[in-house]
Amino acid sequence: MKKIFLCIISILFLQNCSVFIPLRNLPSPDGQHIVGTDVIILEDKNRFETFTKETDDYRKIIVQIWYPATEPSDSIYPYLDYKDLKTPYIAKRLEVSEKIINRVNSIQANGYYKAKPKNNEFPVIIFSHGFGGNRIQNTANIESLASNGYVVFSIEHTYDSNITVFNDTTFAEFDSYLPDNVTTEEFYNTRIPQIKIRANDISFIIDKIISLKSQGHYIGRISNINSIGVFGHSFGGGTAAVSSFIDNRIDACIALDGWFEPIPPYIIDKGINIPFLYIGQLQQNWTSAPYNEVQLLSFHNNNQNDSFVIEVHNTKHMDYSDIPYLTKWGRLMGLSGKDAKNITLDLNNTITHFFDTYLKNNKKNWLKQFENNYTIIKKIRTK
């Protein structure tokens, strides 16, 4: 699986060439609400951290929240935070100049830091990033959701993100490598526990939202805990599916080109009983995940609620993150398909309208953008 931050960096320059590729700011949110954002660090005292050897080390994660706000605050939260710490570390690890990494710092997001929230309850959405990715990788989708009346929690899965920096500037490095030539048994012995850790991160977030609500914290006050959706990209898409199986508080699930190979067989064989949408590249083109299609279609066929698999011609794995909007040069670098020019904005519409349909009981033609603008393969099962 490709590392998402490496992909972002790779589009900034052409190999053996000094020409820098221009980046765009994130799109303006398409909803009626101003977007506020905040960042919190949470520690789960009920789970030990299995990535470390310390016996008293508990699982700790960073969560960024986007929500509908009443008015802008005096600052927009940066797309890439802790840049002074992250930039040299990432540059050294990728063996590139810090100037290249600094180009990401020019990207401007739209979330106003600690802006005053609206005095209403909104459905909750939880996002899970891809393998080696981070919480910001789908910020365009997330800001769109928040502007349309959702409270969105994006998890940075510690030791599975490219780097996790806590507010005391301690950090956790990516520690989820697995050689390509491992046996099937070794693969599942590593990846199944890992995807369960990620899914448990999501359940932990739901627990914390409920706790914050009981404490009168503003994040809890605006969160409708009776209307919860999950979505994720790649490994995060698989994580969203596993979470939907193990946690009955989740009401709808979206996988963006989700990686289903690590999902335990018993979950594939039973499926889930909530609305499910998979949208991604043609499965036959995903050569680095040769068993993904079999896993995905088995899961889809075993689901007991509305279930949709939408394969989009001429798109690639990274088209389901911020990358195709940030630069038009992604196709030259082999990261983006020829039909992905407007896919970020079309995904914004599709994701929001899917959740509107199943979380707000506000039925929308959520597939219209892709039916009108792309060549797609549809597999649909309705309850």
DOZA-962426 format. One record per residue (C-alpha): residue in one letter; x negated, y negated, z; residue number from 1. Coordinates in nm, 2 decimals. Example, Ala and Ser with C-alpha at 12.3 -4.5 7.8 and 13.67 -1.06 7.14 Angstrom:
REM residues 2
<site resn="A" x="-1.23" y="0.45" z="0.78" resi="1"/>
<site resn="S" x="-1.37" y="0.11" z="0.71" resi="2"/>
***
This chain:
REM residues 383
<site resn="M" x="0.00" y="0.00" z="0.00" resi="1"/>
<site resn="K" x="-0.13" y="-0.34" z="-0.09" resi="2"/>
<site resn="K" x="-0.21" y="-0.59" z="0.19" resi="3"/>
<site resn="I" x="0.02" y="-0.89" z="0.14" resi="4"/>
<site resn="F" x="-0.22" y="-1.15" z="0.26" resi="5"/>
<site resn="L" x="-0.49" y="-1.02" z="0.03" resi="6"/>
<site resn="C" x="-0.24" y="-1.06" z="-0.26" resi="7"/>
<site resn="I" x="-0.17" y="-1.42" z="-0.16" resi="8"/>
<site resn="I" x="-0.54" y="-1.49" z="-0.16" resi="9"/>
<site resn="S" x="-0.60" y="-1.31" z="-0.49" resi="10"/>
<site resn="I" x="-0.37" y="-1.54" z="-0.68" resi="11"/>
<site resn="L" x="-0.57" y="-1.84" z="-0.57" resi="12"/>
<site resn="F" x="-0.86" y="-1.78" z="-0.81" resi="13"/>
<site resn="L" x="-0.95" y="-1.59" z="-1.12" resi="14"/>
<site resn="Q" x="-1.22" y="-1.33" z="-1.09" resi="15"/>
<site resn="N" x="-1.56" y="-1.46" z="-1.20" resi="16"/>
<site resn="C" x="-1.40" y="-1.81" z="-1.26" resi="17"/>
<site resn="S" x="-1.40" y="-2.12" z="-1.05" resi="18"/>
<site resn="V" x="-1.06" y="-2.24" z="-1.16" resi="19"/>
<site resn="F" x="-0.82" y="-2.27" z="-0.87" resi="20"/>
<site resn="I" x="-0.46" y="-2.19" z="-0.93" resi="21"/>
<site resn="P" x="-0.20" y="-2.44" z="-0.81" resi="22"/>
<site resn="L" x="0.05" y="-2.35" z="-0.54" resi="23"/>
<site resn="R" x="0.39" y="-2.48" z="-0.48" resi="24"/>
<site resn="N" x="0.56" y="-2.57" z="-0.15" resi="25"/>
<site resn="L" x="0.85" y="-2.34" z="-0.05" resi="26"/>
<site resn="P" x="1.19" y="-2.42" z="-0.21" resi="27"/>
<site resn="S" x="1.42" y="-2.65" z="-0.03" resi="28"/>
<site resn="P" x="1.68" y="-2.44" z="0.16" resi="29"/>
<site resn="D" x="2.00" y="-2.40" z="-0.04" resi="30"/>
<site resn="G" x="2.25" y="-2.41" z="0.25" resi="31"/>
<site resn="Q" x="2.43" y="-2.69" z="0.43" resi="32"/>
<site resn="H" x="2.23" y="-2.67" z="0.76" resi="33"/>
<site resn="I" x="1.90" y="-2.83" z="0.85" resi="34"/>
<site resn="V" x="1.65" y="-2.56" z="0.95" resi="35"/>
<site resn="G" x="1.49" y="-2.55" z="1.29" resi="36"/>
<site resn="T" x="1.21" y="-2.31" z="1.40" resi="37"/>
<site resn="D" x="1.04" y="-2.19" z="1.71" resi="38"/>
<site resn="V" x="0.78" y="-1.93" z="1.80" resi="39"/>
<site resn="I" x="0.78" y="-1.71" z="2.11" resi="40"/>
<site resn="I" x="0.56" y="-1.43" z="2.24" resi="41"/>
<site resn="L" x="0.72" y="-1.14" z="2.40" resi="42"/>
<site resn="E" x="0.58" y="-0.85" z="2.61" resi="43"/>
<site resn="D" x="0.77" y="-0.52" z="2.65" resi="44"/>
<site resn="K" x="0.70" y="-0.39" z="3.00" resi="45"/>
<site resn="N" x="0.87" y="-0.06" z="2.91" resi="46"/>
<site resn="R" x="0.62" y="0.03" z="2.63" resi="47"/>
<site resn="F" x="0.25" y="0.08" z="2.65" resi="48"/>
<site resn="E" x="0.04" y="-0.04" z="2.35" resi="49"/>
<site resn="T" x="-0.06" y="0.28" z="2.17" resi="50"/>
<site resn="F" x="-0.31" y="0.10" z="1.94" resi="51"/>
<site resn="T" x="-0.54" y="0.03" z="2.23" resi="52"/>
<site resn="K" x="-0.71" y="0.25" z="2.49" resi="53"/>
<site resn="E" x="-0.63" y="0.03" z="2.80" resi="54"/>
<site resn="T" x="-0.40" y="0.21" z="3.03" resi="55"/>
<site resn="D" x="-0.23" y="-0.11" z="3.15" resi="56"/>
<site resn="D" x="-0.18" y="-0.27" z="2.80" resi="57"/>
<site resn="Y" x="0.19" y="-0.33" z="2.72" resi="58"/>
<site resn="R" x="0.33" y="-0.39" z="2.37" resi="59"/>
<site resn="K" x="0.32" y="-0.76" z="2.29" resi="60"/>
<site resn="I" x="0.46" y="-0.92" z="1.97" resi="61"/>
<site resn="I" x="0.50" y="-1.27" z="1.82" resi="62"/>
<site resn="V" x="0.84" y="-1.36" z="1.69" resi="63"/>
<site resn="Q" x="0.93" y="-1.67" z="1.48" resi="64"/>
<site resn="I" x="1.29" y="-1.79" z="1.49" resi="65"/>
<site resn="W" x="1.47" y="-2.00" z="1.23" resi="66"/>
<site resn="Y" x="1.81" y="-2.14" z="1.30" resi="67"/>
<site resn="P" x="2.07" y="-2.41" z="1.20" resi="68"/>
<site resn="A" x="1.98" y="-2.74" z="1.35" resi="69"/>
<site resn="T" x="2.17" y="-3.07" z="1.41" resi="70"/>
<site resn="E" x="1.88" y="-3.30" z="1.30" resi="71"/>
<site resn="P" x="1.52" y="-3.29" z="1.20" resi="72"/>
<site resn="S" x="1.25" y="-3.30" z="1.47" resi="73"/>
<site resn="D" x="0.94" y="-3.50" z="1.43" resi="74"/>
<site resn="S" x="0.73" y="-3.22" z="1.28" resi="75"/>
<site resn="I" x="0.76" y="-2.93" z="1.03" resi="76"/>
<site resn="Y" x="0.60" y="-2.61" z="1.15" resi="77"/>
<site resn="P" x="0.31" y="-2.50" z="0.92" resi="78"/>
<site resn="Y" x="0.35" y="-2.22" z="0.68" resi="79"/>
<site resn="L" x="0.02" y="-2.07" z="0.82" resi="80"/>
<site resn="D" x="-0.04" y="-2.16" z="1.18" resi="81"/>
<site resn="Y" x="-0.36" y="-2.13" z="1.38" resi="82"/>
<site resn="K" x="-0.54" y="-2.20" z="1.06" resi="83"/>
<site resn="D" x="-0.87" y="-2.29" z="1.23" resi="84"/>
<site resn="L" x="-0.89" y="-1.95" z="1.39" resi="85"/>
<site resn="K" x="-0.73" y="-1.75" z="1.11" resi="86"/>
<site resn="T" x="-0.92" y="-1.90" z="0.81" resi="87"/>
<site resn="P" x="-1.28" y="-1.80" z="0.90" resi="88"/>
<site resn="Y" x="-1.16" y="-1.46" z="1.02" resi="89"/>
<site resn="I" x="-0.96" y="-1.38" z="0.71" resi="90"/>
<site resn="A" x="-1.23" y="-1.52" z="0.48" resi="91"/>
<site resn="K" x="-1.50" y="-1.30" z="0.64" resi="92"/>
<site resn="R" x="-1.28" y="-1.00" z="0.63" resi="93"/>
<site resn="L" x="-1.20" y="-1.05" z="0.26" resi="94"/>
<site resn="E" x="-1.55" y="-1.17" z="0.17" resi="95"/>
<site resn="V" x="-1.43" y="-1.49" z="0.01" resi="96"/>
<site resn="S" x="-1.50" y="-1.85" z="0.07" resi="97"/>
<site resn="E" x="-1.31" y="-2.03" z="0.35" resi="98"/>
<site resn="K" x="-1.21" y="-2.29" z="0.08" resi="99"/>
<site resn="I" x="-1.00" y="-2.03" z="-0.09" resi="100"/>
<site resn="I" x="-0.82" y="-1.94" z="0.23" resi="101"/>
<site resn="N" x="-0.77" y="-2.31" z="0.30" resi="102"/>
<site resn="R" x="-0.56" y="-2.34" z="-0.01" resi="103"/>
<site resn="V" x="-0.28" y="-2.15" z="0.17" resi="104"/>
<site resn="N" x="-0.28" y="-2.43" z="0.43" resi="105"/>
<site resn="S" x="-0.15" y="-2.67" z="0.16" resi="106"/>
<site resn="I" x="0.19" y="-2.49" z="0.14" resi="107"/>
<site resn="Q" x="0.46" y="-2.68" z="0.31" resi="108"/>
<site resn="A" x="0.76" y="-2.50" z="0.47" resi="109"/>
<site resn="N" x="1.09" y="-2.65" z="0.57" resi="110"/>
<site resn="G" x="1.15" y="-2.55" z="0.93" resi="111"/>
<site resn="Y" x="1.15" y="-2.84" z="1.18" resi="112"/>
<site resn="Y" x="0.96" y="-2.73" z="1.50" resi="113"/>
<site resn="K" x="1.19" y="-2.71" z="1.80" resi="114"/>
<site resn="A" x="1.47" y="-2.90" z="1.63" resi="115"/>
<site resn="K" x="1.79" y="-2.93" z="1.83" resi="116"/>
<site resn="P" x="2.01" y="-2.63" z="1.75" resi="117"/>
<site resn="K" x="2.37" y="-2.65" z="1.64" resi="118"/>
<site resn="N" x="2.62" y="-2.59" z="1.92" resi="119"/>
<site resn="N" x="2.77" y="-2.28" z="1.76" resi="120"/>
<site resn="E" x="2.71" y="-1.90" z="1.75" resi="121"/>
<site resn="F" x="2.57" y="-1.76" z="1.43" resi="122"/>
<site resn="P" x="2.51" y="-1.40" z="1.31" resi="123"/>
<site resn="V" x="2.16" y="-1.26" z="1.39" resi="124"/>
<site resn="I" x="1.92" y="-1.14" z="1.12" resi="125"/>
<site resn="I" x="1.59" y="-0.96" z="1.21" resi="126"/>
<site resn="F" x="1.31" y="-0.94" z="0.95" resi="127"/>
<site resn="S" x="1.03" y="-0.68" z="0.94" resi="128"/>
<site resn="H" x="0.72" y="-0.76" z="0.73" resi="129"/>
<site resn="G" x="0.52" y="-0.52" z="0.50" resi="130"/>
<site resn="F" x="0.22" y="-0.31" z="0.57" resi="131"/>
<site resn="G" x="-0.07" y="-0.55" z="0.64" resi="132"/>
<site resn="G" x="0.17" y="-0.85" z="0.59" resi="133"/>
<site resn="N" x="0.29" y="-1.10" z="0.85" resi="134"/>
<site resn="R" x="0.60" y="-1.28" z="0.97" resi="135"/>
<site resn="I" x="0.58" y="-1.56" z="0.71" resi="136"/>
<site resn="Q" x="0.56" y="-1.35" z="0.40" resi="137"/>
<site resn="N" x="0.93" y="-1.40" z="0.31" resi="138"/>
<site resn="T" x="0.98" y="-1.75" z="0.46" resi="139"/>
<site resn="A" x="1.18" y="-1.86" z="0.15" resi="140"/>
<site resn="N" x="1.44" y="-1.59" z="0.21" resi="141"/>
<site resn="I" x="1.45" y="-1.66" z="0.58" resi="142"/>
<site resn="E" x="1.49" y="-2.04" z="0.55" resi="143"/>
<site resn="S" x="1.77" y="-1.99" z="0.30" resi="144"/>
<site resn="L" x="1.95" y="-1.77" z="0.55" resi="145"/>
<site resn="A" x="1.91" y="-2.01" z="0.84" resi="146"/>
<site resn="S" x="2.04" y="-2.30" z="0.62" resi="147"/>
<site resn="N" x="2.34" y="-2.09" z="0.55" resi="148"/>
<site resn="G" x="2.43" y="-2.02" z="0.91" resi="149"/>
<site resn="Y" x="2.22" y="-1.74" z="1.04" resi="150"/>
<site resn="V" x="1.97" y="-1.71" z="1.33" resi="151"/>
<site resn="V" x="1.67" y="-1.53" z="1.18" resi="152"/>
<site resn="F" x="1.40" y="-1.35" z="1.39" resi="153"/>
<site resn="S" x="1.08" y="-1.25" z="1.21" resi="154"/>
<site resn="I" x="0.86" y="-1.01" z="1.39" resi="155"/>
<site resn="E" x="0.48" y="-1.00" z="1.36" resi="156"/>
<site resn="H" x="0.42" y="-0.63" z="1.42" resi="157"/>
<site resn="T" x="0.09" y="-0.63" z="1.62" resi="158"/>
<site resn="Y" x="-0.20" y="-0.43" z="1.48" resi="159"/>
<site resn="D" x="0.01" y="-0.38" z="1.16" resi="160"/>
<site resn="S" x="0.00" y="-0.74" z="1.05" resi="161"/>
<site resn="N" x="-0.31" y="-0.88" z="0.89" resi="162"/>
<site resn="I" x="-0.40" y="-1.07" z="1.21" resi="163"/>
<site resn="T" x="-0.18" y="-1.16" z="1.51" resi="164"/>
<site resn="V" x="-0.29" y="-1.47" z="1.70" resi="165"/>
<site resn="F" x="-0.14" y="-1.54" z="2.04" resi="166"/>
<site resn="N" x="-0.10" y="-1.88" z="2.20" resi="167"/>
<site resn="D" x="-0.41" y="-1.84" z="2.42" resi="168"/>
<site resn="T" x="-0.60" y="-1.78" z="2.09" resi="169"/>
<site resn="T" x="-0.66" y="-1.41" z="2.17" resi="170"/>
<site resn="F" x="-0.58" y="-1.21" z="1.86" resi="171"/>
<site resn="A" x="-0.52" y="-0.85" z="1.74" resi="172"/>
<site resn="E" x="-0.67" y="-0.73" z="1.42" resi="173"/>
<site resn="F" x="-0.50" y="-0.51" z="1.16" resi="174"/>
<site resn="D" x="-0.56" y="-0.15" z="1.28" resi="175"/>
<site resn="S" x="-0.34" y="0.07" z="1.06" resi="176"/>
<site resn="Y" x="-0.57" y="0.20" z="0.79" resi="177"/>
<site resn="L" x="-0.53" y="0.55" z="0.66" resi="178"/>
<site resn="P" x="-0.74" y="0.70" z="0.39" resi="179"/>
<site resn="D" x="-0.56" y="0.78" z="0.06" resi="180"/>
<site resn="N" x="-0.68" y="1.14" z="0.06" resi="181"/>
<site resn="V" x="-0.51" y="1.25" z="0.39" resi="182"/>
<site resn="T" x="-0.29" y="1.56" z="0.40" resi="183"/>
<site resn="T" x="0.09" y="1.54" z="0.42" resi="184"/>
<site resn="E" x="0.07" y="1.65" z="0.78" resi="185"/>
<site resn="E" x="-0.19" y="1.38" z="0.86" resi="186"/>
<site resn="F" x="0.02" y="1.12" z="0.68" resi="187"/>
<site resn="Y" x="0.34" y="1.19" z="0.88" resi="188"/>
<site resn="N" x="0.15" y="1.23" z="1.21" resi="189"/>
<site resn="T" x="0.03" y="0.88" z="1.17" resi="190"/>
<site resn="R" x="0.30" y="0.70" z="0.98" resi="191"/>
<site resn="I" x="0.61" y="0.84" z="1.16" resi="192"/>
<site resn="P" x="0.50" y="0.72" z="1.51" resi="193"/>
<site resn="Q" x="0.40" y="0.39" z="1.35" resi="194"/>
<site resn="I" x="0.74" y="0.33" z="1.18" resi="195"/>
<site resn="K" x="0.91" y="0.42" z="1.51" resi="196"/>
<site resn="I" x="0.69" y="0.16" z="1.69" resi="197"/>
<site resn="R" x="0.81" y="-0.10" z="1.44" resi="198"/>
<site resn="A" x="1.17" y="0.01" z="1.48" resi="199"/>
<site resn="N" x="1.14" y="-0.01" z="1.85" resi="200"/>
<site resn="D" x="1.01" y="-0.37" z="1.81" resi="201"/>
<site resn="I" x="1.34" y="-0.45" z="1.65" resi="202"/>
<site resn="S" x="1.54" y="-0.29" z="1.92" resi="203"/>
<site resn="F" x="1.33" y="-0.48" z="2.18" resi="204"/>
<site resn="I" x="1.41" y="-0.81" z="2.00" resi="205"/>
<site resn="I" x="1.78" y="-0.73" z="2.02" resi="206"/>
<site resn="D" x="1.74" y="-0.66" z="2.40" resi="207"/>
<site resn="K" x="1.56" y="-0.99" z="2.44" resi="208"/>
<site resn="I" x="1.83" y="-1.19" z="2.25" resi="209"/>
<site resn="I" x="2.09" y="-1.04" z="2.48" resi="210"/>
<site resn="S" x="1.88" y="-1.13" z="2.78" resi="211"/>
<site resn="L" x="1.82" y="-1.49" z="2.66" resi="212"/>
<site resn="K" x="2.19" y="-1.52" z="2.61" resi="213"/>
<site resn="S" x="2.26" y="-1.42" z="2.97" resi="214"/>
<site resn="Q" x="2.00" y="-1.67" z="3.08" resi="215"/>
<site resn="G" x="2.16" y="-1.96" z="2.89" resi="216"/>
<site resn="H" x="1.84" y="-2.00" z="2.67" resi="217"/>
<site resn="Y" x="1.93" y="-2.20" z="2.36" resi="218"/>
<site resn="I" x="1.82" y="-1.92" z="2.13" resi="219"/>
<site resn="G" x="2.05" y="-1.68" z="2.31" resi="220"/>
<site resn="R" x="2.34" y="-1.93" z="2.31" resi="221"/>
<site resn="I" x="2.35" y="-1.97" z="1.93" resi="222"/>
<site resn="S" x="2.30" y="-1.60" z="1.86" resi="223"/>
<site resn="N" x="2.61" y="-1.38" z="1.79" resi="224"/>
<site resn="I" x="2.50" y="-1.05" z="1.93" resi="225"/>
<site resn="N" x="2.81" y="-0.88" z="1.79" resi="226"/>
<site resn="S" x="2.70" y="-0.95" z="1.43" resi="227"/>
<site resn="I" x="2.34" y="-0.83" z="1.36" resi="228"/>
<site resn="G" x="2.17" y="-0.76" z="1.03" resi="229"/>
<site resn="V" x="1.81" y="-0.64" z="0.95" resi="230"/>
<site resn="F" x="1.60" y="-0.67" z="0.64" resi="231"/>
<site resn="G" x="1.24" y="-0.61" z="0.55" resi="232"/>
<site resn="H" x="0.99" y="-0.58" z="0.27" resi="233"/>
<site resn="S" x="0.79" y="-0.26" z="0.18" resi="234"/>
<site resn="F" x="0.71" y="-0.09" z="0.51" resi="235"/>
<site resn="G" x="0.94" y="-0.34" z="0.67" resi="236"/>
<site resn="G" x="1.22" y="-0.21" z="0.44" resi="237"/>
<site resn="G" x="1.16" y="0.14" z="0.57" resi="238"/>
<site resn="T" x="1.15" y="0.00" z="0.92" resi="239"/>
<site resn="A" x="1.49" y="-0.17" z="0.87" resi="240"/>
<site resn="A" x="1.64" y="0.16" z="0.77" resi="241"/>
<site resn="V" x="1.50" y="0.35" z="1.06" resi="242"/>
<site resn="S" x="1.62" y="0.07" z="1.30" resi="243"/>
<site resn="S" x="1.96" y="0.10" z="1.15" resi="244"/>
<site resn="F" x="1.96" y="0.47" z="1.23" resi="245"/>
<site resn="I" x="1.84" y="0.45" z="1.59" resi="246"/>
<site resn="D" x="2.02" y="0.13" z="1.71" resi="247"/>
<site resn="N" x="2.40" y="0.12" z="1.67" resi="248"/>
<site resn="R" x="2.40" y="-0.26" z="1.74" resi="249"/>
<site resn="I" x="2.29" y="-0.32" z="1.39" resi="250"/>
<site resn="D" x="2.57" y="-0.39" z="1.14" resi="251"/>
<site resn="A" x="2.41" y="-0.42" z="0.79" resi="252"/>
<site resn="C" x="2.07" y="-0.34" z="0.64" resi="253"/>
<site resn="I" x="1.87" y="-0.46" z="0.33" resi="254"/>
<site resn="A" x="1.54" y="-0.31" z="0.21" resi="255"/>
<site resn="L" x="1.34" y="-0.52" z="-0.03" resi="256"/>
<site resn="D" x="1.14" y="-0.27" z="-0.24" resi="257"/>
<site resn="G" x="1.13" y="-0.07" z="0.08" resi="258"/>
<site resn="W" x="0.86" y="0.20" z="0.14" resi="259"/>
<site resn="F" x="1.07" y="0.51" z="0.24" resi="260"/>
<site resn="E" x="0.79" y="0.77" z="0.23" resi="261"/>
<site resn="P" x="0.71" y="0.73" z="0.61" resi="262"/>
<site resn="I" x="1.08" y="0.77" z="0.72" resi="263"/>
<site resn="P" x="1.13" y="1.09" z="0.92" resi="264"/>
<site resn="P" x="1.31" y="1.37" z="0.72" resi="265"/>
<site resn="Y" x="1.59" y="1.39" z="0.97" resi="266"/>
<site resn="I" x="1.68" y="1.03" z="0.91" resi="267"/>
<site resn="I" x="1.67" y="1.07" z="0.53" resi="268"/>
<site resn="D" x="1.89" y="1.38" z="0.56" resi="269"/>
<site resn="K" x="2.16" y="1.21" z="0.77" resi="270"/>
<site resn="G" x="2.16" y="0.85" z="0.64" resi="271"/>
<site resn="I" x="2.32" y="0.56" z="0.82" resi="272"/>
<site resn="N" x="2.68" y="0.45" z="0.87" resi="273"/>
<site resn="I" x="2.65" y="0.08" z="0.80" resi="274"/>
<site resn="P" x="2.64" y="-0.12" z="0.47" resi="275"/>
<site resn="F" x="2.30" y="-0.07" z="0.30" resi="276"/>
<site resn="L" x="2.13" y="-0.25" z="0.01" resi="277"/>
<site resn="Y" x="1.80" y="-0.15" z="-0.16" resi="278"/>
<site resn="I" x="1.68" y="-0.39" z="-0.42" resi="279"/>
<site resn="G" x="1.34" y="-0.35" z="-0.58" resi="280"/>
<site resn="Q" x="1.13" y="-0.25" z="-0.88" resi="281"/>
<site resn="L" x="1.19" y="0.05" z="-1.09" resi="282"/>
<site resn="Q" x="1.10" y="0.35" z="-0.87" resi="283"/>
<site resn="Q" x="0.94" y="0.53" z="-1.15" resi="284"/>
<site resn="N" x="0.68" y="0.25" z="-1.18" resi="285"/>
<site resn="W" x="0.57" y="0.27" z="-0.82" resi="286"/>
<site resn="T" x="0.28" y="0.50" z="-0.88" resi="287"/>
<site resn="S" x="0.12" y="0.44" z="-0.54" resi="288"/>
<site resn="A" x="0.43" y="0.58" z="-0.37" resi="289"/>
<site resn="P" x="0.52" y="0.88" z="-0.59" resi="290"/>
<site resn="Y" x="0.77" y="1.03" z="-0.34" resi="291"/>
<site resn="N" x="0.95" y="0.71" z="-0.26" resi="292"/>
<site resn="E" x="1.23" y="0.76" z="-0.52" resi="293"/>
<site resn="V" x="1.32" y="1.10" z="-0.39" resi="294"/>
<site resn="Q" x="1.33" y="0.98" z="-0.03" resi="295"/>
<site resn="L" x="1.53" y="0.67" z="-0.12" resi="296"/>
<site resn="L" x="1.79" y="0.85" z="-0.33" resi="297"/>
<site resn="S" x="1.84" y="1.12" z="-0.07" resi="298"/>
<site resn="F" x="1.89" y="0.86" z="0.20" resi="299"/>
<site resn="H" x="2.13" y="0.67" z="-0.02" resi="300"/>
<site resn="N" x="2.34" y="0.98" z="-0.10" resi="301"/>
<site resn="N" x="2.36" y="1.07" z="0.26" resi="302"/>
<site resn="N" x="2.48" y="0.73" z="0.38" resi="303"/>
<site resn="Q" x="2.83" y="0.72" z="0.52" resi="304"/>
<site resn="N" x="2.91" y="0.35" z="0.44" resi="305"/>
<site resn="D" x="2.88" y="0.12" z="0.14" resi="306"/>
<site resn="S" x="2.54" y="0.19" z="-0.01" resi="307"/>
<site resn="F" x="2.37" y="0.02" z="-0.31" resi="308"/>
<site resn="V" x="2.04" y="0.09" z="-0.48" resi="309"/>
<site resn="I" x="1.95" y="-0.18" z="-0.74" resi="310"/>
<site resn="E" x="1.64" y="-0.13" z="-0.95" resi="311"/>
<site resn="V" x="1.52" y="-0.43" z="-1.14" resi="312"/>
<site resn="H" x="1.33" y="-0.40" z="-1.47" resi="313"/>
<site resn="N" x="1.01" y="-0.59" z="-1.52" resi="314"/>
<site resn="T" x="0.95" y="-0.67" z="-1.15" resi="315"/>
<site resn="K" x="0.68" y="-0.56" z="-0.92" resi="316"/>
<site resn="H" x="0.63" y="-0.49" z="-0.55" resi="317"/>
<site resn="M" x="0.51" y="-0.84" z="-0.45" resi="318"/>
<site resn="D" x="0.80" y="-1.01" z="-0.63" resi="319"/>
<site resn="Y" x="1.00" y="-0.93" z="-0.33" resi="320"/>
<site resn="S" x="0.80" y="-1.17" z="-0.11" resi="321"/>
<site resn="D" x="0.72" y="-1.54" z="-0.14" resi="322"/>
<site resn="I" x="0.45" y="-1.49" z="-0.40" resi="323"/>
<site resn="P" x="0.64" y="-1.53" z="-0.73" resi="324"/>
<site resn="Y" x="0.77" y="-1.87" z="-0.61" resi="325"/>
<site resn="L" x="0.43" y="-1.99" z="-0.47" resi="326"/>
<site resn="T" x="0.26" y="-1.97" z="-0.81" resi="327"/>
<site resn="K" x="0.35" y="-1.89" z="-1.17" resi="328"/>
<site resn="W" x="0.01" y="-1.73" z="-1.22" resi="329"/>
<site resn="G" x="0.10" y="-1.41" z="-1.03" resi="330"/>
<site resn="R" x="0.17" y="-1.23" z="-1.35" resi="331"/>
<site resn="L" x="-0.18" y="-1.30" z="-1.48" resi="332"/>
<site resn="M" x="-0.31" y="-1.14" z="-1.17" resi="333"/>
<site resn="G" x="-0.09" y="-0.83" z="-1.21" resi="334"/>
<site resn="L" x="0.11" y="-0.91" z="-0.90" resi="335"/>
<site resn="S" x="0.43" y="-1.02" z="-1.07" resi="336"/>
<site resn="G" x="0.66" y="-0.88" z="-1.34" resi="337"/>
<site resn="K" x="0.75" y="-1.07" z="-1.65" resi="338"/>
<site resn="D" x="1.11" y="-1.12" z="-1.55" resi="339"/>
<site resn="A" x="1.03" y="-1.25" z="-1.19" resi="340"/>
<site resn="K" x="1.01" y="-1.62" z="-1.27" resi="341"/>
<site resn="N" x="1.32" y="-1.71" z="-1.07" resi="342"/>
<site resn="I" x="1.35" y="-1.40" z="-0.85" resi="343"/>
<site resn="T" x="1.29" y="-1.57" z="-0.52" resi="344"/>
<site resn="L" x="1.59" y="-1.80" z="-0.56" resi="345"/>
<site resn="D" x="1.80" y="-1.52" z="-0.69" resi="346"/>
<site resn="L" x="1.71" y="-1.31" z="-0.39" resi="347"/>
<site resn="N" x="1.80" y="-1.60" z="-0.16" resi="348"/>
<site resn="N" x="2.15" y="-1.60" z="-0.31" resi="349"/>
<site resn="T" x="2.18" y="-1.22" z="-0.31" resi="350"/>
<site resn="I" x="2.06" y="-1.17" z="0.05" resi="351"/>
<site resn="T" x="2.27" y="-1.44" z="0.20" resi="352"/>
<site resn="H" x="2.59" y="-1.33" z="0.01" resi="353"/>
<site resn="F" x="2.54" y="-0.97" z="0.10" resi="354"/>
<site resn="F" x="2.52" y="-1.06" z="0.47" resi="355"/>
<site resn="D" x="2.81" y="-1.30" z="0.43" resi="356"/>
<site resn="T" x="3.02" y="-1.02" z="0.30" resi="357"/>
<site resn="Y" x="2.93" y="-0.77" z="0.57" resi="358"/>
<site resn="L" x="2.85" y="-0.99" z="0.88" resi="359"/>
<site resn="K" x="3.09" y="-1.28" z="0.83" resi="360"/>
<site resn="N" x="3.37" y="-1.09" z="0.65" resi="361"/>
<site resn="N" x="3.34" y="-1.35" z="0.38" resi="362"/>
<site resn="K" x="3.34" y="-1.14" z="0.06" resi="363"/>
<site resn="K" x="3.10" y="-1.27" z="-0.20" resi="364"/>
<site resn="N" x="3.00" y="-1.14" z="-0.54" resi="365"/>
<site resn="W" x="2.65" y="-1.09" z="-0.41" resi="366"/>
<site resn="L" x="2.52" y="-0.90" z="-0.71" resi="367"/>
<site resn="K" x="2.62" y="-1.16" z="-0.97" resi="368"/>
<site resn="Q" x="2.27" y="-1.32" z="-1.00" resi="369"/>
<site resn="F" x="2.10" y="-0.99" z="-1.08" resi="370"/>
<site resn="E" x="2.37" y="-0.86" z="-1.30" resi="371"/>
<site resn="N" x="2.36" y="-1.19" z="-1.51" resi="372"/>
<site resn="N" x="1.99" y="-1.26" z="-1.51" resi="373"/>
<site resn="Y" x="1.81" y="-0.92" z="-1.51" resi="374"/>
<site resn="T" x="1.82" y="-0.57" z="-1.66" resi="375"/>
<site resn="I" x="1.91" y="-0.35" z="-1.36" resi="376"/>
<site resn="I" x="2.00" y="0.01" z="-1.28" resi="377"/>
<site resn="K" x="2.28" y="0.04" z="-1.02" resi="378"/>
<site resn="K" x="2.35" y="0.33" z="-0.80" resi="379"/>
<site resn="I" x="2.66" y="0.26" z="-0.58" resi="380"/>
<site resn="R" x="2.84" y="0.46" z="-0.32" resi="381"/>
<site resn="T" x="3.14" y="0.31" z="-0.14" resi="382"/>
<site resn="K" x="3.30" y="0.46" z="0.17" resi="383"/>
***
